[in-house]
Amino acid sequence: HAFHREIKSDAFPYAIVDLLRRHHVDLGYERVSTLHRAIKVLRNRSFDEPASDPEEPPGWGSQSSSHGTAKVVSRAGAVGGSAVELAPKKGGSKDQEPFTLYQILDHAKLRGKKLEFGARIATDGAGVNLVVWSPEGMANELMSETDQADFVEKRGSFRVPNDASLLTFGVQVLGPAGSRVWVDDAFVKIAGTPDPAPAAAAGSASSAGASGSSSGGQSAK
């Protein structure tokens, strides 16, 4: 797949860093290295963090933006009141190169660990693929139902390879132009640890932990 070839390339990490710099986001090792303390709560996992532009949810980057858009919207059933809406552009968002929101995880701290990941998802004409990926291995959880009006939770698991050289969590939309999906309360956690707190509590914890336990992130566009 073109998407997999791109993120497996040596240039991919540098492209991500350049993207973050253009959006004035610091991805210094000091912030990334704290993710093992914040792994239960991805940054802005419920998409409730205030943003100057709803099309740029804080903490998230985007891949293959020519195939789709992301926008934070109010959505009935979302735990914190907001969710991210992913919509394919003309030509659709297909598995060969899907529009993806992602966060970079701390692969060095998570090597060899079993992770659990998931999100609450609603759909209208498209599916959603949740992916934890490294060049050395990957796992995904597919939401194939395309007419799910109410949020349902999808979750999967992944054992991080001992030699992982990069680790990301991604949310991919798969469908034609005109379709939409909504994602709320995404999470990645070490298996066996408690589930993340509900969105409102997670937001408070994120603010309280900004001095040392928040993960680095990107802005999607």
N, C-alpha and C positions, 0 to 999 in steps of 0.2 A: 504494500500500500504506500502511496505517495506520502501520506502523513507520517507513517512509521519510518520511512526512509529519511524524511526530513529531520525528525527528532533524534534519530540515531546518528546523524552526521556530527562530525567534530565541531562544526560551526554553530550548531543549535544552542549550546549554553551561552555562547558569546552574543548570539542574536537576542536571547532573552535579556541578558544584562543590558544591551544597548536599548532595548524596548523600555526597560524599567527606568533607565537614565533619562530617556526622552520624556517620561511621565514624572520625573522628579521623585522617584522612589528609591530609597537606599536599600540595597540588598547586600550590605556588608556582612562578612562572616560572623560578626558579633551578634547580629540579629538572627541570622539563619541558624547559628549553633544553639540557640535557645529553644528550637522547635521541639526537642525531646521533652521539654517541660510543658509545652503548649499543644502537644500532639492531639490531645482530646478535643481541642477546639481550634479548627482552622480559623484564620482571620476572616472576619465578616462571613461566616459560614451560613448565616441566615439572611444575608443581604439587607440587614437593617442599619448598617453603619452609614451615617450621613455622607452624602457625596455631592459635590458641586454640579456634577453631570450624571444623571441617572443611567447614561450609557457607559459609564466608567465605574463599575462597582469596586470600591477600594479592596485591595488584597488579591485581586484576580487579574490574570493576563489572558490574552486571547490568541488563538492560532487559527489560521485559514479564515481571516476576517472577510475575505472576498466572497465567502459562502454563507455568511450569517451575521446576525447582530445579537447583542445582549442589552437588555434594558431592565432596570429595577422598577417594579410596579407594585401597587397595592393589589393584593389577591386574597379573596375569601378563602379561609382555611389555612393560610400561612400562619405559623406559630407566632411570629412577631409582627404580622400584618403585611410584611413585604416579601416578595420572592423575585427571582431573576427570570425574566422571560427571554427565551432563546428562539429566534425566528430565522429560518433559512431564507437566503436571498434568491433572486432569479437563478434558475438552474438547480436549486435545491442544495441540501447539505447531505452528502452521500458518504458511505463508509470508506471510499477511496481517499477522501480528503474532507472530513467533517469539520464544521465550525466547532471550536472547543474553547471552553473556559478552563483555566488550570491554575494551580499553585505548585511551586517547587517545594519539595520536602527535603529535610536534612538527611540525605542518604548515608552519611558517615555515622550518624547517631542511630540509624534504624537498621543497619545491616544485620541480617540474620534474625530479625524480629518478625513475628507474625502480626500483621495489621488487619483491622476490620475497617471497612469504609462503606459509605452509603449516603443517601439523601432521600428527602420526601419529594415526590414528582407528580405532576399532573400534565396531561397531554391533550392536544387537539390537532390530530392529523400527522403527528410525527412521533418517533421514539426517542429514547435517551439511553446513552451508553455511559456508564461510570467506569473510569479506568484508573488503575494505579499502574504506572509504567516505569520501567528502567530499561536501559539497553540490554541488560542481562536477563530480563524476564518481565512478565506483566500478568495482570488479572483484570477481568472486567465483569460488570453486572449489567445486563441489558434489560431495559424496560421496553418491551416490544408492543405493549398495548398502546394504541394511538388515539383512543377516545376515552381516556380516563379523566373525567371532569374533577373528581375529588383527589386530593393528595393521598398517595400511598407510599410507603417506605420500601426502598430497595436497598439491599446491603450485600456485600461480598467480603472475601478475605484474600490475603496475599502474604506469602512468606518472602520478605525482602532478601534477594540473593546476598550471600556473604561478600561478593565482589562488586556490589552495585556501584556504578560510577555516576549515576544521576537517578533521581526519583521524583516523579510528579504525580499529582492527582488531577484528573481531568473530567469534565462534564461535556459530553458530545451530543449534539442534536442531529437526528437522522430523519430527514423527510423532505418533501417538496416545498417549493415556494408557496407561501400562504398558510403553512402550518405553523403551530406554536407549541412550545412546552414551557412549563414553569418548574423551577427547582427551588427548594427551601431546605434549610437545616442540613446542609452537607456536612459530613464528618469523616475524619480519619483518626483512628485511635489504635493503641497497642491492644492486641487481643487479650481478653481477661480483665481489662480495666473497666470501670463503670462507663456507661454511655454518657455522652456529653450532656450538660445541663440544658434545659429548654432555652429557646432563643433569647428571651429577655434576660435570663440569668447569665447566659453566655456573654451577652453584650456587656453586662456589668463587670464580669470577670475579665473580659478583654480590656476594659478601661483600667481596671485595677492593676492588671499585669503588664501594662504598657511599658513599664520601666525595665522589665527583664524577662517577661514570659510571652510576649507577642511574637508571632512569626513574621518573617519578611514576606512581602507580597508584591503584586503588580496591579496595574489598572488595565481593564479590558477596554477595547475601543473597536 
